[in-house]
Structure formats: structure tokens, C-alpha cells
Amino acid sequence: MQIIRGLINLRYEHHRSVVTIGNFDGVHLGHQRILSKIKEESVTLGVPSMLICFEPQPKEYFDEFNAPARLTRFREKVELLGEYGVDLVLCLKFDEKTRSLSDREFANILFKEIKASAVFVGDDFRFGSNRGGDFSFLRSLGEKTDVRVKNLNTLTIDTERVSSTRIREYLLQGNFRAAESLLRRPYTIAGKVIYGRSFGRELLEIPTANIQLRRYRAPIDGSYAVEVYGLKKTYRGVANVGIRPTIDDTTASPVLEVHIFDFDENIYGCGIKVRFVHKLRDEEKFPNLATLKAAIHRDIKEAKQFFYESVEV
């Protein structure tokens, strides 16, 4: 799979692609359905499949502090898109120029610059500076250039729409089984272990592997029983996701901290993947470090008991 950053980097071999457009945050079942359709069409036509997305995501551009938390970071999303057969990801910078594009100007990008062979969009797709563009408008322009524009109806399960919003709600509830049913895979966060300030090891005597999430909001917060992949074997542990209010101020960016059971190796710089299995508690601010330390030890005990009972069942 190839990532193309900006229209300026489009080449002739990228033309005539089968195109879909969207954030595809989480690459959930609804997204997977769309991707299977564009892949099938691209194979039939003998052209590449292309996903057009924006960075930052539009809602992040308009209000970065209150935009929905991402289910997947860009790198994770790209890896998933590749697994589902996307050949090209065209990443467009969302800025004032992009925001100001009219619906017709955006359509011209699809039909004249990319020269799409076919376009697949969801039934709620809107585009253009005034969000005046919709499926009907796009289809009418496509007919003039002999480009098929196909509407993919929203996927529903148990009468509810499959969406990133619905998955975020499940994650915040700690309902990982429901979230995984819509993702069709375990919910994980992946990243490189960074050097922190050694609060866990030095002040709390509980060493942790830290991953900087590099965003203002995380889709989950609190303490969890987790499984850790990417090392010599699969480990279990307890993880905290949040801003560490007992230690840092409320403007801190969220961090994923993982205490891995029965593990004491230097893994700074290593890439790991953390699967969230069971929620233990919400994040909270404790009056002092001693109280925080006691709470973490309770989390460790509860997580180990959870895994023990899971094996017994």
C-alpha cells in the first residue's frame, strides 16, 4: 500500500482509481464493508483502490480540544487499511484552503484531478464548504463524466448503526466484547515505549512501560486488565490511560502506562501492542502518592484475580 500526501504527489498511475472518502476511524465493520466493495470493483476494472482522508480530521481542525477521541492513530489506521486491501491512501491536509472548497470544486478533484473510475460513499456523506454536496449531487456530476457513483447504505446491527461513536461509547463503558464485535478484532493501542519521568519505578516502586498517545483526548480512561503483545511472548498486566491527575496538571496529554506482570527488562524504543480486556476503575485524582500507590496495588490484585478466574472458566 502507498501513502500519497497531497494532490501534488499524484502520479499518472494513481489515476482511474476506485475511490472512497472518509475518516475511517477504527476501520470497523461498516468501513470494512465499504472497503470490500471498492476492492471488488477495483479488481473488476483493473485499477487501484484509493481511500481519501484528511489530516487533521475536520472536527479536529474546527475544535481540536473537543473533537471525538480517535479509535486509531494514523499509523494504526493505515496498517488496517492495508490489511483490507486498500492500494492507495491519499491524505489531504485539512486547512483553511481545503475547508473553503465548494462542493463543485471538491467534485472536480475527484473527477478531473484524480480521474476516478468509480466513487463509493456512505449514505450520510456531505462535502463542500457549506456541506451542500451530497450523494445525489455527486452522482449527477459523475454521470456527466461517465463515472459511477455508488451509495453504500449504513450497516446496522441490532437495529443500531455501526459507527465509531457507538464503539467509543462501548469502550467508555468498559464493554470490550461489544466494541470488539463491531471492530471484528480486539481493541488495542500500539506504540513505542518512551522514556518517562520514572514516577512509577522511583516514586511508586511499580515500573511501567509508557506510550505517549500524542492527542488531547483518549477513547478510554482509567485502569484496565490488559494483555501485551510484541515482546518475546504475550504478557499480562495492568494499564492506566489518562492524564495522571495526581501527578500532572489537567492540561497534560493522555499517556498509556502499562505495568507488565513478572517482567523486568529494558524495552525503551520497542513497539508494543496493548489489548484492553477488562475495566477496573475510572481514572481519579488521589490526595497523595501513598493513596495512589495503594490504589494501583489494588488494581494489580484485581487484574490478576480477573485473569485467574478467566482461566478457571
GUTOR-862589 format. One record per residue (C-alpha): residue in one letter; x, y, z. Coordinates in steps of 0.25 Angstrom, whole numbers, plus 5000, padded with zeros to 4 digits. Example, Ala and Ser with C-alpha at 12.3 -4.5 7.8 and 13.67 -1.06 7.14 Angstrom:
BEGIN
A504949825031;S505549965029;
***
This chain:
BEGIN
M500050005000;Q500550144997;I500250275005;I500150394996;R500250525003;G499550634996;L499050654982;I500350704977;N500950564979;L499850494970;R500450424958;Y499850364945;E499850224951;H498950274962;H497850324952;R496650244949;S496550184963;V495350134970;V495150244981;T494450254995;I494550365005;G494550385020;N495250375033;F495050225034;D495450245049;G495550105055;V495350035042;H494049965048;L493049865041;G492349975034;H493750025028;Q494149885025;R492849865017;I493249995008;L494649945006;S494249805001;K493349874991;I494349974986;K495349854985;E494449774978;E494149884968;S495649914966;V495949774963;T494849764953;L495349894946;G496749864947;V497149994955;P497650024969;S496650054981;M496850184988;L496450245001;I496450395002;C496550445017;F496950575023;E497950615034;P497550675043;Q496150615043;P495150725040;K494550725054;E495950735060;Y496250855051;F495050935056;D495150895071;E496350815074;F496150805089;N494750755088;A494750675075;P494450525077;A495550435082;R496250355071;L496050205072;T497250185064;R498450275061;F498850305047;R499950195046;E499050095052;K497950125043;V498850115031;E499249975035;L497849935036;L497449995023;G498549915016;E498049785022;Y496749815016;G497349835002;V497449985000;D498550014990;L498650164992;V498350255003;L498250404998;C498450485011;L498050635009;K498350745018;F497150805024;D497350945026;E496651075022;K496851055007;T496250915008;R495150965017;S494751075007;L494650974995;S493250984989;D492450854987;R492750864972;E494250894974;F494350774982;A493650684972;N494550744961;I495750684970;L495050544969;F494650544954;K495750634948;E497050624956;I496950484961;K496050444949;A495350344958;S494750224951;A493750204962;V493350264975;F492750194987;V492150284998;G491350265010;D489850305010;D490150415020;F491350475012;R491450625011;F492450715006;G492850855002;S493050985010;N491550995013;R491350835013;G490350855001;G490950744994;D490350604996;F490150474988;S489150524978;F489950644974;L491250554973;R490450454965;S489950554955;L491350614953;G491850474951;E490850434940;K491350554932;T492750494932;D492350344931;V492750314946;R491950224954;V491650284968;K491050174977;N490350194990;L490650095001;N489550095012;T489950095026;L490149965033;T489349935045;I489449825055;D488249805065;T487549925059;E488650015062;R489650085053;V491050035053;S491950155056;S493150205062;T492350285072;R491650155076;I492950085078;R493450195087;E492250185096;Y492550035098;L493950065101;L493650175111;Q492650075118;G493749965118;N492949875109;F494049825101;R493349705096;A492249795089;A493349885084;E494149765078;S492849715071;L492749845063;L494249855061;R494349705057;R495649705065;P496149735079;Y496249875083;T497749915085;I498650035085;A500050015079;G501250105080;K502750115084;V503150115099;I503750245102;Y504650305113;G503750365124;R504050435137;S504150295145;F503050325154;G502550185154;R503850125157;E504550225166;L503350285174;L502350175174;E503250055172;I502350005161;P503150005148;T502350045135;A502550045120;N501950175115;I501350215102;Q501150355098;L499750365091;R500050495085;R498650545085;Y497750635094;R496750525097;A496850375098;P495650285095;I495750225109;D496250265122;G496450185135;S497150065139;Y497049925132;A497449785132;V498249765119;E499049675110;V500349725104;Y500849675090;G502149705083;L503149645093;K503749505093;K502349455098;T500949505102;Y500949565115;R499849615125;G499849735133;V499049865138;A498949995130;N498550135132;V498050225122;G497950375125;I498650505129;R499150455143;P498350565151;T499050525164;I500450555157;D500150655146;D499250775144;T497950765136;T498550815123;A499450695121;S499350605109;P498850465112;V499850355114;L499750205113;E500550135125;V500649985126;H501149905138;I501549775132;F501449655142;D502649575144;F503549655135;D504749745137;E505449775124;N505849895117;I504949915106;Y505050065103;G504850095088;C504149955086;G502849955079;I501749885087;K500249865085;V499349865097;R498049795097;F496949845107;V496249735113;H495449775126;K495249915132;L495649925147;R495250075150;D495150215145;E496350305146;E496350395158;K497150495166;F497750445179;P498050535191;N499550485191;L500550385185;A500350285196;T498850275193;L499150265178;K500150145181;A499150075189;A498050085178;I499050035168;H499349915176;R497849885178;D497749895162;I498949795161;K498249695171;E496849715164;A497449695150;K498249565154;Q496949515160;F496149545147;F497149465139;Y497149355149;E495649345148;S495649355133;V496549235132;E495749155142;V494449185134;
***
